[in-house]
């Protein structure tokens, strides 16, 4: 037994007591060795309590940082919710403002178009032309701002449906042929019998921008509008004989507020957003864009649209015997009985002036109750009804349904400033035509001709 053991063990200790004292000494030696090992592996030169304090401090720091992270995440979630609420509020505001602005603009366009159809002295004709062009500029700028806001907000939903591509291109060709002629250009249109599947209104926005740019930047020569059938679908293309686009600028022109030089006069009020909107719409629809250009010779823009298939029609509509006689639009619209329902009296007057100039017999009303008073015992050949008829009145679809109960098969065109895909889808399912405000007179006329002539609008 060594000296340490002799000091810890009394001389008079019994065998059992001696055994326990020796075991206690051995455990003390083991604990001392373990503590030395902990200190050497932890904090050099530190004590066990210091190592414990260090561990507690680290745990506290971790807890504080975790709480800070949780507060930050909560603040981020709150900020995101606030931003989404603000975005939704902005979208609703824009929708309301655009509707309120489009109402008087729509009335002004209708009155101007009605004046253009009347024989006027030359100075008055020029003034009406200037007013019409100014209103078109306002319409284009307002439409661009509303479109870009809707795209940014992510609330612009496509309404994909099959339709003959001629339904879109025939109207655009007629409209832009006049615009091209005013600039001394010739528009060559190659029609097509293809059927495509897309959102008609959004696709029209794309092709309109192509045509507007072609006319804007082409000093002389021709504009081409047509289609090519591809294995992947139908390619709608717009070509021009303008200055062309340098290769270094072909990506930049699809960015916001980017515009090329070229023929931009004082009357050109574009914002440089047209092709940026085209790029976003095409991406949303999944329609690839293509640009080919030769500097000094011209450019060609195109969009590739999937082919579609029209559903079979069990009972094709038949033309009214009185309206179906004789060729040309005049014979179809002459004395056609058109009912117009819109809660804006200005639009009712403008629509009446325009339609009466085409030879129609027009009855206007601001509500279904108003129509019931004015149209006792009468029947209509076609109904033009606004979708939003006031908060206390049924919407245009409900009004059309009631009138169709009284007059089954009544052709209907719903007119709205709301671009909601749901509304367009409902009108299509019900077999109604649908036009967006501000109503383009040429588009309205062709829709009426198709309905009254026995074709689907």
C-alpha positions in Angstrom: 0.0 0.0 0.0 1.4 3.4 -1.0 1.6 6.6 1.1 -1.6 8.2 -0.2 -3.5 5.1 0.5 -2.1 4.8 4.0 -3.2 8.4 4.8 -6.8 7.7 3.6 -7.2 4.4 5.4 -7.3 4.4 9.3 -5.3 1.8 11.1 -8.3 0.5 13.0 -10.5 0.2 9.7 -12.0 -3.2 9.1 -11.6 -5.2 5.9 -14.9 -4.0 4.4 -14.2 -0.4 5.3 -10.7 -0.6 3.9 -12.2 -2.0 0.6 -14.6 0.9 0.3 -12.0 3.5 1.0 -9.7 2.1 -1.6 -12.6 2.1 -4.2 -13.3 5.7 -3.4 -9.7 6.7 -3.9 -9.7 4.8 -7.2 -12.8 6.7 -8.4 -11.2 10.0 -7.4 -8.2 9.3 -9.5 -10.4 8.4 -12.5 -12.5 11.6 -12.1 -9.4 13.7 -11.9 -8.0 12.1 -15.1 -11.3 12.6 -17.0 -11.5 16.3 -16.0 -7.9 16.8 -17.2 -8.9 15.3 -20.5 -12.0 17.4 -20.9 -10.0 20.6 -20.1 -7.3 19.7 -22.6 -9.9 18.9 -25.4 -12.0 22.0 -24.7 -10.6 25.3 -23.8 -6.8 25.3 -23.4 -5.8 26.5 -20.0 -9.4 26.7 -18.9 -11.3 25.1 -16.0 -14.3 22.8 -16.3 -16.7 25.5 -15.1 -15.3 27.8 -17.7 -16.0 25.2 -20.4 -19.5 24.8 -19.0 -20.1 28.6 -19.1 -18.8 28.7 -22.7 -21.3 26.0 -23.7 -24.2 27.8 -22.0 -23.2 31.1 -23.8 -23.1 29.3 -27.2 -26.6 27.9 -26.5 -27.9 31.3 -25.6 -26.5 32.9 -28.7 -28.1 30.1 -30.8 -31.4 30.7 -29.1 -31.2 34.5 -29.6 -30.3 34.1 -33.3 -33.1 31.6 -33.8 -35.6 34.0 -32.3 -34.2 36.8 -34.5 -34.5 34.6 -37.6 -38.1 33.7 -36.7 -39.0 37.4 -36.2 -37.4 38.2 -39.6 -39.3 35.5 -41.3 -42.6 36.7 -39.7 -41.8 40.2 -40.9 -41.1 38.9 -44.4 -44.4 37.0 -44.5 -46.2 40.1 -43.3 -44.5 42.2 -45.9 -45.3 39.7 -48.6 -49.0 39.6 -47.5 -49.0 43.4 -47.5 -47.4 43.6 -51.0 -49.9 41.0 -52.4 -52.8 43.0 -50.9 -51.5 46.2 -52.4 -51.0 44.5 -55.7 -54.5 43.2 -55.6 -55.8 46.6 -54.7 -53.8 48.1 -57.6 -55.3 45.6 -60.0 -58.8 46.3 -58.8 -58.2 50.0 -59.1 -56.8 49.7 -62.6 -59.8 47.5 -63.6 -62.2 50.1 -62.2 -60.3 53.1 -63.7 -59.9 51.4 -67.1 -63.7 50.6 -67.1 -64.6 54.2 -66.1 -62.2 55.7 -68.7 -63.2 53.3 -71.5 -66.9 54.1 -71.1 -66.6 57.8 -72.4 -63.8 56.8 -74.8 -66.0 54.1 -76.2 -68.9 56.6 -76.7 -66.5 59.1 -78.3 -65.2 56.5 -80.8 -68.8 55.5 -81.7 -69.8 59.1 -82.4 -66.6 59.7 -84.4 -67.1 56.6 -86.5 -70.7 57.5 -87.1 -69.6 61.0 -88.3 -67.1 59.4 -90.7 -69.9 57.5 -92.4 -71.8 60.8 -93.1 -71.0 63.0 -96.1 -69.3 66.1 -94.7 -67.5 69.1 -96.1 -63.8 68.6 -96.7 -62.7 70.7 -93.7 -65.1 68.8 -91.4 -63.9 65.5 -92.8 -60.3 66.3 -91.9 -61.3 67.4 -88.4 -63.2 64.2 -87.8 -60.2 62.3 -89.1 -57.9 64.1 -86.6 -60.3 63.4 -83.8 -60.5 59.8 -84.7 -56.8 59.3 -84.8 -56.4 61.1 -81.5 -58.9 58.8 -79.9 -57.1 55.8 -81.3 -53.9 57.1 -79.7 -55.6 57.4 -76.4 -57.1 54.0 -76.7 -53.7 52.4 -77.6 -51.9 54.1 -74.7 -54.5 53.3 -72.2 -54.7 49.7 -73.4 -50.9 49.4 -73.2 -50.8 50.6 -69.6 -53.6 48.4 -68.5 -52.1 45.4 -70.2 -48.7 45.8 -68.7 -50.2 46.3 -65.3 -52.3 43.2 -65.6 -49.3 41.2 -66.8 -47.2 42.5 -63.9 -49.9 41.6 -61.4 -50.3 38.1 -62.9 -54.1 38.4 -63.2 -54.3 38.2 -67.0 -55.5 34.6 -67.6 -55.7 33.3 -71.2 -59.0 31.9 -72.5 -57.8 29.2 -75.0 -60.3 28.0 -77.6 -60.3 26.9 -81.2 -61.3 29.4 -83.9 -60.7 30.0 -87.6 -57.7 32.2 -88.0 -59.6 34.2 -90.6 -61.9 35.5 -87.9 -58.9 37.3 -86.5 -56.9 38.2 -89.6 -59.8 39.3 -91.9 -60.7 42.1 -89.5 -57.1 43.1 -88.9 -56.4 43.2 -92.6 -59.3 45.5 -93.3 -58.5 47.8 -90.4 -54.7 48.1 -91.1 -55.2 48.3 -94.9 -56.7 51.7 -94.3 -54.0 52.7 -91.9 -51.3 51.6 -94.4 -53.0 53.5 -97.2 -53.0 56.7 -95.1 -49.1 56.3 -94.9 -48.8 55.6 -98.7 -48.2 51.9 -98.1 -49.8 48.8 -99.6 -51.0 46.0 -97.3 -51.0 42.6 -99.0 -53.1 40.0 -97.1 -53.1 36.3 -97.8 -56.1 34.6 -96.2 -56.1 31.2 -94.7 -58.7 28.5 -93.8 -56.6 27.2 -90.9 -58.1 26.7 -87.4 -55.9 27.6 -84.4 -56.2 27.2 -80.6 -55.4 30.4 -78.7 -56.9 33.3 -76.8 -58.4 35.4 -79.6 -58.1 38.7 -77.8 -54.6 38.2 -76.6 -53.4 36.8 -80.0 -55.0 39.9 -81.6 -52.9 42.0 -79.3 -49.7 40.3 -80.6 -50.6 40.6 -84.3 -51.8 44.2 -83.9 -48.4 45.2 -82.4 -46.6 43.5 -85.3 -48.8 45.4 -87.8 -48.5 48.8 -86.0 -44.7 48.5 -85.9 -44.6 47.5 -89.6 -46.5 50.6 -90.6 -44.7 52.8 -88.1 -41.2 52.0 -89.3 -41.8 51.4 -93.1 -41.3 54.6 -95.1 -42.4 53.2 -98.4 -43.2 49.8 -99.9 -45.5 47.0 -98.7 -46.7 45.2 -95.6 -47.5 41.5 -95.7 -50.0 39.7 -93.5 -50.5 36.0 -93.8 -50.0 32.5 -92.5 -47.8 29.4 -93.1 -48.8 25.9 -92.0 -46.0 24.3 -90.1 -45.7 20.8 -88.6 -45.9 22.4 -85.1 -48.9 24.6 -85.9 -49.8 27.8 -87.9 -47.3 30.6 -88.2 -48.9 34.0 -88.4 -46.5 36.5 -89.9 -46.2 40.2 -90.6 -43.5 41.3 -93.0 -42.4 44.8 -94.2 -40.1 46.5 -96.6 -38.7 48.8 -93.9 -35.2 49.6 -92.8 -34.7 46.3 -91.0 -33.3 45.7 -87.5 -29.6 45.4 -86.8 -28.7 42.1 -85.2 -27.3 43.8 -82.1 -30.7 45.3 -81.4 -32.9 42.3 -82.0 -33.1 41.3 -78.3 -33.3 44.8 -77.0 -36.4 45.7 -78.9 -38.4 43.2 -76.8 -37.4 45.0 -73.6 -39.6 47.7 -72.0 -39.3 51.3 -73.2 -36.9 50.3 -76.1 -37.6 51.9 -79.4 -35.6 52.0 -82.7 -35.0 55.2 -84.6 -36.7 55.1 -88.0 -39.8 57.0 -89.0 -41.1 58.4 -85.8 -43.0 61.6 -86.3 -44.5 64.0 -83.8 -47.8 62.1 -84.0 -46.2 58.8 -83.0 -47.0 58.5 -79.3 -45.8 55.0 -78.6 -44.3 54.1 -75.2 -41.9 51.4 -76.4 -43.9 48.8 -74.6 -45.5 47.1 -77.6 -43.0 44.3 -78.2 -42.4 43.9 -74.4 -46.1 43.1 -74.1 -45.9 40.8 -77.1 -43.1 38.9 -75.5 -44.9 38.4 -72.3 -48.2 37.5 -73.9 -46.5 35.0 -76.2 -44.7 33.5 -73.2 -47.9 33.2 -71.3 -49.7 31.5 -74.2 -46.7 29.3 -75.0 -46.5 30.6 -78.6 -42.9 31.0 -79.9 -41.9 34.2 -81.5 -39.6 34.6 -84.5 -37.8 37.6 -85.9 -36.0 37.6 -89.2 -34.5 40.8 -90.6 -32.1 42.1 -93.3 -30.9 45.6 -92.7 -32.0 47.8 -95.6 -34.5 45.3 -96.9 -37.1 44.7 -94.2 -38.2 42.6 -91.3 -40.5 39.7 -90.6 -42.2 39.0 -87.2 -44.1 35.9 -86.6 -45.9 33.9 -83.8 -46.4 30.1 -84.0 -49.9 29.1 -82.8 -51.1 25.5 -82.3 -53.6 24.1 -84.7 -57.1 23.7 -83.4 -60.2 21.8 -84.2 -63.7 23.3 -84.1 -66.4 21.2 -82.4 -69.1 19.7 -84.6 -72.2 21.8 -85.0 -75.3 19.7 -84.6 -77.7 22.3 -86.0 -75.9 24.9 -88.1 -77.6 28.3 -87.9 -79.6 29.4 -90.9 -79.8 32.9 -92.2 -82.9 35.0 -91.9 -84.6 34.9 -95.3 -85.1 38.6 -95.3 -81.5 39.4 -94.2 -79.9 36.6 -96.2 -81.0 37.9 -99.6 -78.5 39.7 -101.8 -74.7 40.0 -101.7 -72.7 42.4 -99.6 -72.8 43.8 -96.1 -75.3 46.5 -96.9 -78.0 43.9 -97.8 -77.4 42.0 -94.5 -77.5 45.1 -92.2 -80.2 47.0 -94.0 -83.2 47.4 -91.7 -81.9 44.8 -89.3 -83.5 45.2 -85.9 -80.8 45.7 -83.3 -81.4 46.1 -79.6 -78.7 47.8 -77.6 -78.6 47.6 -73.8 -76.0 49.7 -71.9 -76.4 51.6 -68.7 -74.4 54.5 -70.1 -76.8 56.8 -72.1 -73.8 58.2 -74.0 -72.9 54.8 -75.4 -76.5 54.1 -76.3 -76.6 57.3 -78.3 -73.2 56.6 -79.9 -74.2 53.1 -80.8 -77.5 54.2 -82.2 -75.8 56.8 -84.4 -73.3 54.2 -85.7 -75.8 51.4 -86.4 -78.4 53.7 -88.0 -75.7 54.9 -90.3 -75.3 51.3 -91.5 -79.1 51.1 -92.1 -80.1 49.2 -89.0 -83.3 49.9 -87.0 -82.0 50.5 -83.5 -83.7 50.4 -80.1 -81.6 51.4 -77.1 -82.2 50.9 -73.4 -80.2 51.4 -70.2 -81.6 48.2 -68.5 -83.9 45.3 -69.1 -86.8 47.1 -67.4 -86.2 50.0 -69.7 -86.2 47.7 -72.7 -89.5 46.0 -71.6 -91.2 49.4 -71.7 -89.8 50.4 -75.1 -90.0 47.0 -76.9 -93.6 45.9 -76.2 -94.7 43.4 -78.8 -91.4 43.7 -80.8 -88.7 41.2 -81.7 -85.0 41.7 -82.5 -82.7 40.3 -85.1 -79.7 40.7 -82.8 -79.0 41.9 -79.2 -75.9 44.0 -78.2 -75.7 44.0 -74.4 -73.1 45.4 -72.0 -71.8 42.9 -69.4 -71.8 45.4 -66.5 -75.2 47.0 -66.3 -75.1 48.5 -62.8 -74.7 47.0 -59.3 -78.5 46.6 -58.8 -79.2 45.1 -62.2 -78.5 41.6 -63.5 -75.4 41.4 -65.7 -75.5 41.1 -69.5 -75.4 37.3 -69.5 -78.5 37.2 -67.3 -80.3 39.7 -69.4 -79.5 37.8 -72.6 -80.8 34.6 -71.0 -84.1 36.2 -70.1 -84.6 37.7 -73.6 -83.7 34.3 -75.1 -86.5 32.7 -73.1 -88.9 35.1 -74.8 -87.2 34.8 -78.2 -85.3 31.5 -78.6 -82.2 31.6 -80.8 -81.8 35.4 -80.5 -78.2 36.2 -81.6 -76.3 38.0 -78.9 -73.1 40.0 -78.7 -71.8 40.8 -75.2 -69.7 44.0 -75.0 -67.4 44.5 -72.0 -64.4 46.3 -70.8 -63.5 43.4 -68.5 -60.8 41.1 -70.0 -61.5 38.3 -67.5 -61.0 35.0 -69.2 -64.0 33.6 -67.3 -66.4 36.1 -68.9 -65.1 35.3 -72.4 -65.3 31.6 -71.7 -69.0 31.9 -70.6 -70.0 33.9 -73.6 -68.4 31.3 -75.9 -70.1 28.4 -74.1 -73.4 30.1 -74.4 -72.9 30.7 -78.1 -72.7 34.5 -77.8 -70.2 36.8 -79.5 -67.9 38.9 -77.3 -66.4 42.3 -78.1 -64.1 44.3 -75.8 -64.4 48.0 -75.2 -63.6 50.4 -76.8 -65.6 48.7 -79.5 -63.9 48.9 -82.9 -66.6 49.7 -85.5 -65.1 47.5 -88.1 -65.0 44.5 -85.7 -68.6 45.2 -84.7 -69.8 45.4 -88.3 -68.2 42.2 -89.3 -69.5 40.4 -86.2 -73.0 41.6 -87.0 -72.6 40.5 -90.6 -71.5 37.0 -89.5 -74.4 36.7 -87.0 -77.1 38.0 -89.3 -75.6 36.1 -92.3 -75.8 32.8 -90.5 -72.1 32.4 -89.5 -70.8 32.2 -85.9 -69.5 35.5 -84.6 
